[in-house]
Amino acid sequence: MSFLPSPDQQALVDATRSFVQAEVGPLVADDDRDERFRKELIPRFGEMGLTGVPIPEKWGGLGLGYSEYALVIEEIARVSPAYAIAVAVSGLPQVILARYGSDGQKRRLLPELASGRHLGAFALSEPGSGSDAASLRTTAVRYGDRYVLNGGKMWITHGPYADVIIVMARTGGNGARGISAFVVEGGAKGLSFGRAEDKMGLRSSPTHAMTLEDVEVAADDLVGREGQGFTIAMAALDSGRITIGATAVGLSRAAADAAAAYARTREQFGKAIIDFQGVGFMIADMAIATESAALLVRKAAWLKDQGLPFTQEAAMAKCAATDAAMRVTTDAVQVLGGYGYTREYPVERMMRDAKVMQIVEGTNQIQRLVISRHIARG
Ligand SMILES: Cc1cc2nc3c(=O)[nH]c(=O)nc-3n(C[C@H](O)[C@H](O)[C@H](O)COP(=O)(O)OP(=O)(O)OC[C@H]3O[C@@H](n4cnc5c(N)ncnc54)[C@H](O)[C@@H]3O)c2cc1C
């Protein structure tokens, strides 16, 4: 067992870091203020291979594992959690299609998504069903060789920019078994979006309500079997929790680095504030929380790469890493004092960005539910 990245993994991390620092770093503060998402950056991530890391090479990906994927997402998030989320969310339809899609769907959709020429989205949540996703009400009714979808989705990350959206809709009775997954293409007739939500953080990642009004898709756009949609969604979210954990680790590293750099140079009472135990211990706790979270994320990714069960570990990694990010970013603001509370320094943005990580892809209460149910089963 190695705790260090292999030379190939390190090369991927270094290349990701140089690219993101140069191409995205200078835009982060202004784009956060202006709530601006730049879709044109996604193909640039694609040229680096970063939009399809775990997708097989035959479908246009890098053919690597979640260990590499998590390292890449962590590195992007150190600079921009919003683009880490953009890449990770666009990965959800790819992971779904790679595992459950037909050969035709893979051939048609995966190369464009894995290369970043197309952007993918994932539509499960609705105004009335968030944590209780199995109660969703969007319907898909079959008429011959077509399905017609009707309903309203909520919180769809970069929805209006997406070229391919995996939509969960009800084809059968109540509950999880009545849900199926469909490919809906961006721009489909009857598909519309509300205004971007005015969010506290992650402001360069647009989030929209989505309406489906008699949206027609071909019968071939059903992913997997009728009634398999909830299983597909939960499998995607299991993997997604590793990337949310990795995003949170990247965010924690950035905040801890910013706090340490400031504390080494800021002087009060004639010495650097890092030399006051009250500040130095806060910085030590940031390092402990960040490293612990990184290890849990790496373990969950490793288990997935070995083909071993990883649901519980992914939930632990997501929960621990996002709770750590909230604590670390909040303490980073504290270390910078009044300056930390202004937009002149990046830590206030990091603190706002961290909060949403405890909510998306299953709130941290739901992660604890997943973990406690596993433990209860013995
Ligand atoms: C920025 C952002 C981006 C998102 N992107 C997407 C996306 O791309 N696609 C998508 O489908 N969804 C997306 N979501 C939705 C996200 O997954 C949901 O917000 C989340 O699952 C919680 O659902 P909810 O907001 O309806 O909260 P609710 O489910 O109403 O929960 C409210 C509170 O009750 C708690 N709670 C609920 N049930 C339980 C329980 N059984 N035990 C203990 N506590 C409980 C929750 O933890 C929470 O604290 C996004 C959300 C945000 C904010």
The ligand as an SDF file (V2000), in Angstrom:
LIG
                    3D

 53 58  0  0  0  0  0  0  0  0999 V2000
  -25.7150   24.3070   -5.6390 C   0  0  0  0  0  0  0  0  0  0  0  0
  -26.5160   23.0620   -5.7540 C   0  0  0  0  0  0  0  0  0  0  0  0
  -26.3310   22.2460   -6.8650 C   0  0  0  0  0  0  0  0  0  0  0  0
  -27.1020   21.0930   -7.0200 C   0  0  0  0  0  0  0  0  0  0  0  0
  -26.9860   20.3460   -8.1680 N   0  0  0  0  0  0  0  0  0  0  0  0
  -27.8410   19.3160   -8.4040 C   0  0  0  0  0  0  0  0  0  0  0  0
  -27.8540   18.6440   -9.6660 C   0  0  0  0  0  0  0  0  0  0  0  0
  -27.0600   18.9410  -10.5730 O   0  0  0  0  0  0  0  0  0  0  0  0
  -28.7850   17.6720   -9.8660 N   0  0  0  0  0  0  0  0  0  0  0  0
  -29.6800   17.2990   -8.9070 C   0  0  0  0  0  0  0  0  0  0  0  0
  -30.4760   16.4100   -9.1560 O   0  0  0  0  0  0  0  0  0  0  0  0
  -29.7020   17.9300   -7.6930 N   0  0  0  0  0  0  0  0  0  0  0  0
  -28.8090   18.9240   -7.4230 C   0  0  0  0  0  0  0  0  0  0  0  0
  -28.8280   19.5840   -6.2110 N   0  0  0  0  0  0  0  0  0  0  0  0
  -29.8180   19.2020   -5.2120 C   0  0  0  0  0  0  0  0  0  0  0  0
  -29.2410   18.5960   -3.9440 C   0  0  0  0  0  0  0  0  0  0  0  0
  -28.8280   17.2910   -4.1970 O   0  0  0  0  0  0  0  0  0  0  0  0
  -30.3460   18.7060   -2.8680 C   0  0  0  0  0  0  0  0  0  0  0  0
  -30.4020   20.0650   -2.4880 O   0  0  0  0  0  0  0  0  0  0  0  0
  -30.0620   17.8330   -1.6690 C   0  0  0  0  0  0  0  0  0  0  0  0
  -30.1890   16.4820   -2.0140 O   0  0  0  0  0  0  0  0  0  0  0  0
  -31.0070   18.1460   -0.5040 C   0  0  0  0  0  0  0  0  0  0  0  0
  -32.3360   18.2040   -0.9070 O   0  0  0  0  0  0  0  0  0  0  0  0
  -33.2410   19.4630   -0.4740 P   0  0  0  0  0  0  0  0  0  0  0  0
  -32.4840   20.6860   -0.8200 O   0  0  0  0  0  0  0  0  0  0  0  0
  -34.5810   19.2650   -1.0770 O   0  0  0  0  0  0  0  0  0  0  0  0
  -33.3300   19.3770    1.0820 O   0  0  0  0  0  0  0  0  0  0  0  0
  -34.3380   18.4660    1.9710 P   0  0  0  0  0  0  0  0  0  0  0  0
  -34.2790   17.0650    1.4890 O   0  0  0  0  0  0  0  0  0  0  0  0
  -35.6550   19.1260    2.0350 O   0  0  0  0  0  0  0  0  0  0  0  0
  -33.6250   18.5310    3.3850 O   0  0  0  0  0  0  0  0  0  0  0  0
  -33.7750   19.6320    4.2750 C   0  0  0  0  0  0  0  0  0  0  0  0
  -33.0360   19.2860    5.5820 C   0  0  0  0  0  0  0  0  0  0  0  0
  -33.6220   18.1230    6.1790 O   0  0  0  0  0  0  0  0  0  0  0  0
  -32.6200   17.1400    6.3800 C   0  0  0  0  0  0  0  0  0  0  0  0
  -33.2050   15.7930    6.2080 N   0  0  0  0  0  0  0  0  0  0  0  0
  -34.0240   15.3600    5.1980 C   0  0  0  0  0  0  0  0  0  0  0  0
  -34.3250   14.0740    5.3640 N   0  0  0  0  0  0  0  0  0  0  0  0
  -33.6840   13.6600    6.4860 C   0  0  0  0  0  0  0  0  0  0  0  0
  -33.5880   12.4170    7.1950 C   0  0  0  0  0  0  0  0  0  0  0  0
  -34.2150   11.3070    6.7510 N   0  0  0  0  0  0  0  0  0  0  0  0
  -32.8350   12.3630    8.3260 N   0  0  0  0  0  0  0  0  0  0  0  0
  -32.1900   13.4700    8.7740 C   0  0  0  0  0  0  0  0  0  0  0  0
  -32.2340   14.6750    8.1480 N   0  0  0  0  0  0  0  0  0  0  0  0
  -32.9730   14.7620    7.0200 C   0  0  0  0  0  0  0  0  0  0  0  0
  -31.5440   17.4310    5.3380 C   0  0  0  0  0  0  0  0  0  0  0  0
  -30.2980   16.8760    5.6930 O   0  0  0  0  0  0  0  0  0  0  0  0
  -31.5640   18.9400    5.3480 C   0  0  0  0  0  0  0  0  0  0  0  0
  -30.7830   19.4190    6.3990 O   0  0  0  0  0  0  0  0  0  0  0  0
  -28.0430   20.7360   -6.0160 C   0  0  0  0  0  0  0  0  0  0  0  0
  -28.2070   21.5510   -4.8910 C   0  0  0  0  0  0  0  0  0  0  0  0
  -27.4720   22.6970   -4.7570 C   0  0  0  0  0  0  0  0  0  0  0  0
  -27.6950   23.5670   -3.5570 C   0  0  0  0  0  0  0  0  0  0  0  0
  1  2  1  0
  2  3  1  0
  2 52  2  0
  3  4  2  0
  4  5  1  0
  4 50  1  0
  5  6  2  0
  6  7  1  0
  6 13  1  0
  7  8  2  0
  7  9  1  0
  9 10  1  0
 10 11  2  0
 10 12  1  0
 12 13  2  0
 13 14  1  0
 14 15  1  0
 14 50  1  0
 15 16  1  0
 16 17  1  0
 16 18  1  0
 18 19  1  0
 18 20  1  0
 20 21  1  0
 20 22  1  0
 22 23  1  0
 23 24  1  0
 24 25  2  0
 24 26  1  0
 24 27  1  0
 27 28  1  0
 28 29  2  0
 28 30  1  0
 28 31  1  0
 31 32  1  0
 32 33  1  0
 33 34  1  0
 33 48  1  0
 34 35  1  0
 35 36  1  0
 35 46  1  0
 36 37  1  0
 36 45  1  0
 37 38  2  0
 38 39  1  0
 39 40  1  0
 39 45  2  0
 40 41  1  0
 40 42  2  0
 42 43  1  0
 43 44  2  0
 44 45  1  0
 46 47  1  0
 46 48  1  0
 48 49  1  0
 50 51  2  0
 51 52  1  0
 52 53  1  0
M  END
$$$$
